[in-house]
Amino acid sequence: MSRTVFETDFNGLNLLKRGKVRDIYDLGDYYLIVATDRLSAFDVVLPDPIPEKGKVLTQISLFWFRNMASIVPNHLVASDVNDYPAICKPYAEQLKDRSMLVRKAEPLPVECVVRGYISGSGWKSYKESGAVCGIELPKGLKESDRLPEPIFTPSTKEEVGLHDINIDFDQSVTILGRERAEKVRDLSLKLYKKGVEIAERFGIIIADTKFEFGIVDNEIILIDEVMTPDSSRFWPKASYCPGGAQESYDKQYVRDYLLTLDWDKTPPGPKLPDDVIRKTSMKYLDALTLFNPEK
């Protein structure tokens, strides 16, 4: 099994925080974001890393940052280690392909989720109430059905070990203020629609995704990761068949395995068998190969 990076600890660099997947270093003028191979499921970081996962997330995010720049600015400064400050050079091998140098932004405290298909927690909510995050949906939808129009379904942004909570748009207004909430809603829907059009050319359905935004000089910019298998549901278009769960190129494979266990979805997470780790790694690599940002 190839070398994995569960966490980083770069002597001489100021570690600001560890997220569920990313280690963030404060380099003064910029942040250095390192995508590790950690995997979180049900908002719990699991003890086993997934080989190559961090590289896949970074390369796909870079593709989207480039393609979405016409819609909204983003925090990316550099992704080539040769362009990083000299203090990073001793760690070039670990940083290669899995890191980004980014502008410092104040993250908005809401995750901007867009759903184009009814699945996951949205499907659960729809079965219970006929609505998702306060948005009434047509009657008679089947699991994984495409929605008439994509919908904006925000959630809170919680720390590691806590579950994000779906909220309605009015609650996002309370948190962000009306002008800012409307702005990120409209940007999220534009980004999703463009992403769907591009992904379909690669034979991929992006069923839903989440965006994160931050503020720099009072300007809203796109931050964190964009339309990756960690922040989205990626389904192969060729096998799409509504009426149940879909084959996927994301961490749903791990979620499905975990649901077979007697685990209450609280830390610590259970260890994963070698075959689950291997197959999950293959799914991430398949997403990168099929998506092929070089096309």
N, C-alpha and C positions, 0 to 999 in steps of 0.2 A: 504494500500500500504506500502511496506517495507521501512525502513529508507534509505534515499539516501544521497549521499555526492556530493554537487554541487561544493564546493571548500573547501580547508583546510587552516587553519591558526594556526600553531602549535607554541605556545609561547616558545621562547628559541631556535627554529630552524630557520636557515637562509633561508628564501624563496628567491630562485634565480629568478624564473620566473613561470608564468602560461602559459601553452600552450593551445591549443584548448581543450584538454582533461586532460592533465597531469599537476600536480603541482610538481615542482622540487626544492628540498632543497639542499643547499650546506653544507655538514657535514665535510668539511675539506679534508680528504683523499678520500671521496666518495660523490656521489650524492644519495639522496633518491628520488625516483620517485614514485609518488602516482597517480594511475589512478582513477580519479573522475568519476561521472556518467554524466558529461557534454556530450552533443552531438553536433557535428558540422555538418552542411549540407550546401553544396555549399560554404564551407570555412567560414561560419558564425556560431558562437556558439549560440545555441538556449537557451531560458531562462528557459526551463524545463529539469530537470535531468531525466535520464532513470534508474529506480531501478535495481541494481545489475550489471549494464553495466561495471563499472570499474573492478569488480571482474572477470567477464567473460574475459575481455581483458587481464588481468594479468595472469590468469590461462592458457589460450591458448598460450600466449606468452612464458610462462615458459616451456610448453611442447615443443614448437619449438626450444627454445634456447638449450634445452637438446638434441634434435634430430638433430640439425644442427651443433653442435660443431665440428663434424668431417670435416666439409667443411670450416668453418671460425670461429675463436674465437669470443666471444661476451663479453658484458660489465657486465654480471650478476656476482655479488658477493654473495648475499644472498637474500632469499625471506621469510624466517622464522623470524618473529619479534624478537624471542628469540636470534637471531644471530646479531641483529642490535646493534649499540652503545647504551649505557645506557641512553643517552639523549632522545632516542626515546620511551623508555618504557612507559611513561605516556600516550602515544597515541596509545598503542598497539591495542586496540579494533578497532580504525578507520583504522589502517594500515593493519590489518589482511586480507590476501587474495587479497589485491588490491595495494600492494607496492613492490618495489624491491630496494635493495641496489646495486649500480652499480659503476663500474670504471668510472673515469672522462675521457671523450673523446672529441676531437674537431670534431663536426659534419661536414660532408661534405655538401656543399650547393646545393646538387642535390638529388632529390628523385628518387630512382631506381625502376621504374615501369616495371613489366613483364606482358605481356598479352598472354594468351593461347587461348582465345576466343575473338570474336569481339563483344564488348558491350560498353555501356556508351559513354564517349567522343571519344573512339576509333571508335565506330560505326558511330558516327556523322561525324568524320573526313573522314572515309572511304566512306561514302555516298557522301561527297563533292568532294573528290579528288582521291579516290581509294587507298589512302595511309594513314599510321598513323605514325606521327613523322618522315616523310621522307622515310618510308619503304613501297615500293609498295607491295600490296597484290593481290592475285588472284581475277579475275573478278567473279562476280556472287555470292559472299558470302551473306548469309542471317544473320540477326541479331542473335547473340548468337552462330553462327557457331564456331566450333573448328578450329583454324588455323593449317596449315600444320606443323608449328614449332612455339614454343613460341617466341615472339619478345620483345626486350628491348626498352622501350619507355620512356626515362627520362623526368622529369619535374623540374621546379624551385621549391624552397622551400620558400614559403612566410610566413610572419607573420600573426597572427590572423586578419581576416577581409579582407585579400587580397587573390586573387585567384591564385593558382599555375598555371604555364603556361607550356604546353607541349613543349618540345624542341627536336631537332633531335640529333643524336649521336655526330655530329661535334660540335654542340653548347656545349654539355657536355664536350668535349675535351677542348674547349676554357676556360671553367670554372675550370675544374679539372686538366688539363694536360693530354696528351695522355696515358701515362702509367697508371695513376690512373683511368682514365675513362674506359680503357679496362679492368682493374682489377675488378672494381665494376660491369661492365656489365657481365663479365664472372661468377663472384660469384653469381650475381642475377639470372642468367639463371640456374646455378647449384642448387641453393636453391629452386627455383620455381619447377624445375623438380622433385626434391626429395619430396618436399611438396605435389605435385600433386599425386605422387605415394602413399604416406602415407594416404592422405585425401580420396582417392578413396576407401581405405579399410574400411572407416567409412561411405561410401555412399555419400561423399561430393565432388563436383566439385569446385576447386578453379579456377574461370574464369580468374581472374587477381589479382595482389597484388602489394604492394610497399614495398621496403626495405629501411632502412636508415643505413648508415655506418658512422663511426667516426674513428679518428686516435688516437692511444695511442702508444707512443714511436716509432713513424713512421710506425706503423703496422695498417693495416685496420682491424677493428672489426665491428661486427653487433651490432647495438644499437636500442633503442626505443622499438617498438613493432614488432611482427613477425606474419604474416599470421593470423590476427584476423579479425572478422567481420567489424571492422572499417577501416582496411587497405586493405581489399580484397572483392571480390564478391564471396560469398559462395552460391552455388546452390545445392539443393538435386538431386543426380544422378537419382533417381527413376522417377522424373517428368521432366527431361531435355528433351526439344523439341525445336530445333532451329527454327527460323522464327519469333521471337518476344522476348519480355522481359521474364525473367524466375522468378519463385518463388525463394525467397532468404532468407538467414538467416543473413542478414546484414541490414544496415540502409536505404536500398532502399525503404522500406515501408514508412519511413518518407519523403524521397525525393519525392516519388509519391504523398503523401498527400500535400506537400508544393507546388507542381506544379499545384494543383487545386486552389491555392490562388492567389490573386492579390498582389504579393510580388516581388520586384525587385532584390532579392537575395543579398541585402546589409544590414548591421546592422542597427537597431536591428532586430533580427529574431522574427518571430511571435510565440505566445504561442501555445502550442499543446493541443488539447482536451484530456481529461482523457483516452478515449478509445484508442487513438493513442499511448499515453504513455504506457498504459498497454500492448497493442499488440506488441509494439516495444520491451519492456522488455522481453516479452515471446519469441520473435524471437532470441534475444541474448542468453537467457537461453536455448532455443532449440539447438542453435549452440553448446553450451558447452555440453549439454546432448547427442546429436547425435554424436558429435565429441569424447566425453568421453576420455580425456587424460589418464585416468587410465587403459584403455584397453591394 
